[in-house]
Amino acid sequence: MNLLFLPSQRTALIIGNSAYSSGSLKNPVNDASDMAAMLKKLGFSVTLKQNTNQQEMDESIREFGRQLKRTRGVGLFFYPGHGIQIGGVNYLLPVNARIEKESDVRFRSVDADMVLAEMENAENRLNVYILDACRDNPFSRSFRNAARGLATVSNAPAGTFISYSTRANQVARDGEGRNSPYTKALLENIAKPELIINDVFINVRTKVKKETGQVPWEMSSLEGRFYFTQQSDELEQRKAALEPEKQEITLEKQELETQKALYAEREQLAAEQRKLEVKRQQLAMAKRPSQPSTGETARDGRFIAYSNGTVLDTQTNLMWAGKDNGSNINWVNAKSYCENYRGGGYTDWRMPMQDELAGLYDNTKTYKSACGLDVHLTELIRLNCAWGWASETRGSDAAYFNFYSGERYWDLQSYVYYYRALPVRSGK
């Protein structure tokens, strides 16, 4: 049996609360306004309330009940915002709620069952009750017996479809974009003309679970097929004739989605295995002896030069490139140069820290660099100029070390004047 309703028989109340004095939320007002716009397109008469206090919520719900009593059609209630449970009873929090202890909740918030009571009193044909309200409990530290999320509704009137953004006693995400993950998925599916209400929320659950791990939950006592979009009798009759074929296709689609999900899981496992293999290879390379396999070419105190262009500092066990990049370079390009350097066949080169560069400085040693400045450094490591970039940053600045003066400095990352890149790696 298909449940069809005229536009005048579709009534919705939407309350979105974000601006809490404690535990403010970003998305509920967006979720409420976007859902209100969508339901208006679908033929609903919509009352939208945002950032409401307790009295406004109470009056809005009572007026909603009176409207349902007049239309006797379909009623829809949607609430994004803070919701908590105390003793198995769910409460919706007004933005001005002053909750100092657990007992305050009953008197300074709205019992979520009030909406269901108004629906039952209206004796209308169908009700949809949607709570995206399990985002967290901002007052949980003040409660002795704080419970996560919302409790399961047990006294809804017949002909009611109930949906939570997550299962009982669990917390839902507010979301990083404009809408919560649950509301975003609902907006994407609610206007699809081929979907009955059950399929809409199956799609929502599938999407939200896949993207976040959060599992939306529904309960229903509907006795017919309800579409959020308004369908003509002729179209419904055609659909009824095609129902057996549609059911078969639906099963095939579900099977396909199941196979796709399994394939995605296998691909994810394979990707994780590849990452583990890369890590194993990196660990194996890191465990290789610190000494290069090529022959030694020169020594200068604690420094040993090798024929593969590397210089080992036996005091710190750091391995250095035997020369810098050879020209002026900004910090970003210097970092990339160091990380992509492959001297000696190693792949774990990096940009040095300021202290590591300072550890090379030796005012007892001097040679003339290509830019004309004296460099106080072992001659086994050749710099074309006296300044070397370091890895530390603060805002748009980056650290560098001056081998002419032996001092540490900071400058804009974008500057290239006389700065050089000298790669380093651990010899361990």
FIMILUM-524804 format. One record per residue (C-alpha): residue in three letters; x, y, z. Coordinates in steps of 0.25 Angstrom, whole numbers, padded with zeros to 4 digits, always signed. Layout:
<sites>
ALAXYZ/...
</sites>
This chain:
<sites>
MET+0000+0000+0000/ASN+0005+0014-0004/LEU+0003+0025+0006/LEU+0000+0038-0003/PHE-0002+0052+0003/LEU-0005+0065-0003/PRO+0004+0077-0001/SER-0006+0083+0009/GLN-0004+0070+0017/ARG+0011+0071+0019/THR+0015+0078+0031/ALA+0029+0079+0037/LEU+0036+0086+0049/ILE+0051+0088+0049/ILE+0059+0093+0061/GLY+0074+0095+0060/ASN+0082+0099+0072/SER+0097+0103+0070/ALA+0100+0115+0079/TYR+0101+0109+0092/SER+0108+0116+0103/SER+0115+0103+0107/GLY+0119+0093+0096/SER+0115+0102+0084/LEU+0113+0094+0070/LYS+0116+0099+0056/ASN+0107+0091+0047/PRO+0093+0090+0054/VAL+0087+0103+0048/ASN+0093+0100+0034/ASP+0087+0086+0035/ALA+0073+0092+0040/SER+0073+0103+0029/ASP+0077+0093+0018/MET+0067+0083+0022/ALA+0056+0093+0022/ALA+0059+0098+0008/MET+0059+0083+0003/LEU+0046+0080+0010/LYS+0039+0092+0004/LYS+0043+0087-0010/LEU+0037+0074-0006/GLY+0024+0080-0003/PHE+0024+0082+0012/SER+0019+0093+0020/VAL+0032+0096+0028/THR+0033+0103+0041/LEU+0048+0106+0044/LYS+0054+0110+0057/GLN+0068+0113+0060/ASN+0076+0115+0073/THR+0064+0114+0082/ASN+0062+0115+0096/GLN+0053+0106+0105/GLN+0040+0114+0104/GLU+0042+0115+0088/MET+0044+0100+0087/ASP+0032+0097+0096/GLU+0023+0106+0088/SER+0028+0102+0075/ILE+0025+0087+0078/ARG+0011+0090+0083/GLU+0008+0098+0071/PHE+0013+0087+0062/GLY+0004+0077+0069/ARG-0008+0086+0066/GLN-0004+0087+0051/LEU-0004+0072+0051/LYS-0017+0071+0057/ARG-0023+0080+0046/THR-0016+0073+0034/ARG-0017+0059+0039/GLY-0006+0056+0028/VAL+0009+0054+0030/GLY+0017+0061+0041/LEU+0032+0062+0041/PHE+0041+0067+0052/PHE+0056+0069+0050/TYR+0065+0073+0061/PRO+0080+0076+0060/GLY+0087+0080+0072/HIS+0091+0076+0086/GLY+0083+0064+0092/ILE+0086+0056+0105/GLN+0079+0045+0112/ILE+0077+0044+0127/GLY+0071+0031+0133/GLY+0068+0026+0119/VAL+0060+0039+0116/ASN+0064+0047+0104/TYR+0065+0062+0105/LEU+0067+0073+0095/LEU+0076+0085+0100/PRO+0071+0099+0097/VAL+0083+0109+0095/ASN+0080+0116+0108/ALA+0080+0104+0116/ARG+0087+0106+0130/ILE+0091+0092+0134/GLU+0099+0091+0147/LYS+0095+0077+0151/GLU+0088+0065+0146/SER+0075+0069+0152/ASP+0074+0082+0145/VAL+0072+0075+0131/ARG+0058+0072+0134/PHE+0054+0086+0137/ARG+0063+0094+0127/SER+0062+0086+0115/VAL+0051+0079+0106/ASP+0047+0065+0108/ALA+0049+0058+0094/ASP+0036+0050+0096/MET+0028+0063+0096/VAL+0029+0063+0081/LEU+0024+0048+0080/ALA+0013+0051+0090/GLU+0008+0063+0081/MET+0009+0054+0069/GLU+0000+0043+0076/ASN-0010+0053+0081/ALA-0012+0058+0067/GLU-0016+0044+0062/ASN-0010+0047+0048/ARG-0007+0036+0038/LEU+0009+0037+0038/ASN+0020+0043+0046/VAL+0035+0044+0043/TYR+0044+0047+0055/ILE+0058+0050+0052/LEU+0069+0053+0063/ASP+0083+0058+0058/ALA+0085+0061+0073/CYS+0095+0051+0079/ARG+0107+0060+0077/ASP+0112+0060+0091/ASN+0108+0064+0105/PRO+0115+0077+0109/PHE+0111+0076+0123/SER+0116+0061+0125/ARG+0126+0065+0136/SER+0115+0071+0145/PHE+0107+0058+0144/ARG+0109+0046+0153/ASN+0103+0036+0144/ALA+0106+0042+0130/ALA+0102+0033+0118/ARG+0107+0035+0104/GLY+0097+0038+0093/LEU+0082+0036+0093/ALA+0074+0025+0099/THR+0064+0017+0090/VAL+0050+0022+0088/SER+0040+0011+0094/ASN+0027+0018+0093/ALA+0025+0024+0079/PRO+0011+0025+0073/ALA+0007+0015+0062/GLY+0010+0020+0048/THR+0023+0026+0052/PHE+0037+0025+0046/ILE+0049+0029+0056/SER+0063+0031+0052/TYR+0075+0034+0060/SER+0088+0040+0054/THR+0095+0028+0061/ARG+0091+0016+0070/ALA+0087+0017+0084/ASN+0097+0021+0094/GLN+0107+0026+0084/VAL+0112+0040+0080/ALA+0110+0045+0066/ARG+0120+0055+0058/ASP+0117+0070+0056/GLY+0125+0069+0043/GLU+0136+0078+0037/GLY+0128+0083+0025/ARG+0115+0091+0025/ASN+0107+0079+0030/SER+0108+0068+0039/PRO+0111+0054+0032/TYR+0097+0049+0035/THR+0090+0062+0030/LYS+0098+0063+0018/ALA+0095+0048+0014/LEU+0080+0051+0017/LEU+0080+0063+0008/GLU+0086+0055-0003/ASN+0076+0044-0003/ILE+0063+0050+0002/ALA+0059+0056-0011/LYS+0061+0043-0020/PRO+0048+0040-0026/GLU+0050+0025-0027/LEU+0053+0023-0012/ILE+0043+0020-0001/ILE+0046+0025+0013/ASN+0053+0012+0017/ASP+0062+0012+0005/VAL+0065+0027+0007/PHE+0070+0023+0021/ILE+0077+0011+0017/ASN+0085+0019+0007/VAL+0088+0029+0018/ARG+0093+0018+0028/THR+0102+0012+0017/LYS+0108+0025+0013/VAL+0110+0030+0027/LYS+0116+0017+0032/LYS+0125+0016+0021/GLU+0131+0030+0022/THR+0131+0031+0037/GLY+0129+0018+0044/GLN+0116+0024+0051/VAL+0104+0015+0049/PRO+0090+0023+0048/TRP+0079+0015+0054/GLU+0064+0014+0050/MET+0051+0009+0056/SER+0038+0008+0049/SER+0023+0004+0051/LEU+0019+0009+0037/GLU+0009+0000+0030/GLY+0011+0005+0016/ARG+0021+0011+0006/PHE+0024+0026+0007/TYR+0031+0035-0002/PHE+0037+0048+0002/THR+0035+0053-0013/GLN+0020+0054-0018/GLN+0017+0043-0027/SER+0005+0042-0036/ASP-0005+0030-0035/GLU-0002+0026-0050/LEU+0013+0026-0046/GLU+0010+0018-0034/GLN+0002+0008-0042/ARG+0013+0006-0052/LYS+0023+0004-0040/ALA+0014-0006-0034/ALA+0013-0014-0047/LEU+0028-0014-0048/GLU+0030-0017-0033/PRO+0035-0031-0035/GLU+0045-0027-0045/LYS+0049-0015-0036/GLN+0051-0024-0024/GLU+0060-0033-0032/ILE+0068-0022-0037/THR+0069-0016-0023/LEU+0075-0029-0018/GLU+0085-0029-0029/LYS+0089-0015-0026/GLN+0090-0018-0011/GLU+0098-0030-0015/LEU+0107-0021-0024/GLU+0109-0011-0013/THR+0113-0022-0004/GLN+0123-0027-0014/LYS+0128-0013-0016/ALA+0129-0011-0001/LEU+0137-0025+0000/TYR+0146-0021-0012/ALA+0148-0007-0005/GLU+0152-0014+0008/ARG+0162-0024+0000/GLU+0168-0012-0007/GLN+0170-0005+0006/LEU+0176-0017+0012/ALA+0185-0018+0000/ALA+0189-0004+0001/GLU+0192-0006+0016/GLN+0201-0018+0013/ARG+0208-0010+0002/LYS+0211+0001+0013/LEU+0216-0009+0023/GLU+0225-0015+0012/VAL+0231-0001+0010/LYS+0233+0001+0025/ARG+0240-0012+0026/GLN+0249-0008+0014/GLN+0252+0005+0021/LEU+0255-0002+0034/ALA+0264-0012+0027/MET+0272+0000+0020/ALA+0272+0007+0034/LYS+0279-0005+0040/ARG+0290-0006+0030/PRO+0304-0002+0035/SER+0307+0013+0036/GLN+0319+0012+0028/PRO+0318+0013+0013/SER+0322+0001+0005/THR+0331+0010-0004/GLY+0345+0013+0000/GLU+0350+0024+0009/THR+0357+0036+0001/ALA+0361+0045+0012/ARG+0361+0048+0027/ASP+0360+0062+0035/GLY+0360+0059+0049/ARG+0346+0054+0053/PHE+0342+0054+0038/ILE+0343+0043+0028/ALA+0341+0045+0013/TYR+0337+0034+0004/SER+0337+0032-0011/ASN+0322+0032-0012/GLY+0322+0047-0009/THR+0318+0045+0006/VAL+0325+0050+0018/LEU+0323+0043+0032/ASP+0324+0051+0045/THR+0329+0040+0054/GLN+0326+0049+0066/THR+0311+0050+0063/ASN+0310+0038+0054/LEU+0303+0048+0044/MET+0306+0046+0029/TRP+0307+0059+0021/ALA+0306+0061+0006/GLY+0321+0065+0002/LYS+0315+0078-0004/ASP+0303+0087-0005/ASN+0293+0089-0016/GLY+0303+0099-0023/SER+0294+0111-0024/ASN+0284+0121-0017/ILE+0271+0114-0013/ASN+0259+0117-0005/TRP+0255+0109+0008/VAL+0244+0101+0001/ASN+0253+0097-0011/ALA+0264+0094-0001/LYS+0255+0084+0007/SER+0251+0077-0006/TYR+0265+0076-0011/CYS+0270+0070+0002/GLU+0258+0060+0003/ASN+0260+0056-0012/TYR+0276+0055-0011/ARG+0281+0041-0014/GLY+0296+0042-0011/GLY+0303+0029-0007/GLY+0290+0021-0012/TYR+0283+0025+0001/THR+0268+0030+0001/ASP+0266+0035+0015/TRP+0273+0049+0013/ARG+0267+0061+0020/MET+0269+0076+0023/PRO+0278+0078+0035/MET+0274+0084+0048/GLN+0280+0097+0052/ASP+0288+0091+0064/GLU+0293+0080+0054/LEU+0299+0091+0045/ALA+0304+0098+0057/GLY+0311+0085+0061/LEU+0319+0086+0048/TYR+0325+0100+0051/ASP+0340+0100+0054/ASN+0346+0114+0055/THR+0360+0107+0055/LYS+0357+0103+0040/THR+0355+0112+0028/TYR+0354+0112+0013/LYS+0349+0122+0003/SER+0335+0119-0003/ALA+0331+0122-0017/CYS+0324+0134-0013/GLY+0336+0140-0007/LEU+0333+0138+0008/ASP+0341+0130+0018/VAL+0335+0117+0022/HIS+0339+0111+0036/LEU+0337+0097+0033/THR+0345+0084+0029/GLU+0349+0085+0015/LEU+0343+0071+0013/ILE+0329+0078+0012/ARG+0330+0089+0002/LEU+0320+0100+0002/ASN+0318+0110-0009/CYS+0315+0121+0001/ALA+0314+0122+0016/TRP+0299+0121+0019/GLY+0292+0108+0020/TRP+0277+0106+0022/ALA+0271+0098+0034/SER+0258+0090+0036/GLU+0252+0099+0047/THR+0241+0109+0043/ARG+0232+0119+0050/GLY+0221+0125+0042/SER+0227+0130+0029/ASP+0241+0130+0034/ALA+0251+0118+0034/ALA+0265+0116+0042/TYR+0278+0116+0035/PHE+0293+0116+0040/ASN+0304+0125+0036/PHE+0318+0118+0035/TYR+0325+0131+0033/SER+0321+0136+0047/GLY+0316+0123+0054/GLU+0303+0129+0058/ARG+0288+0125+0056/TYR+0278+0133+0049/TRP+0264+0133+0044/ASP+0259+0139+0030/LEU+0247+0138+0021/GLN+0246+0125+0014/SER+0244+0131+0001/TYR+0258+0138+0001/VAL+0269+0132-0008/TYR+0281+0141-0005/TYR+0294+0133-0003/TYR+0286+0122+0004/ARG+0289+0107+0001/ALA+0284+0093+0003/LEU+0293+0083+0010/PRO+0286+0069+0012/VAL+0289+0060+0024/ARG+0285+0046+0029/SER+0286+0038+0041/GLY+0298+0028+0040/LYS+0292+0018+0049/
</sites>
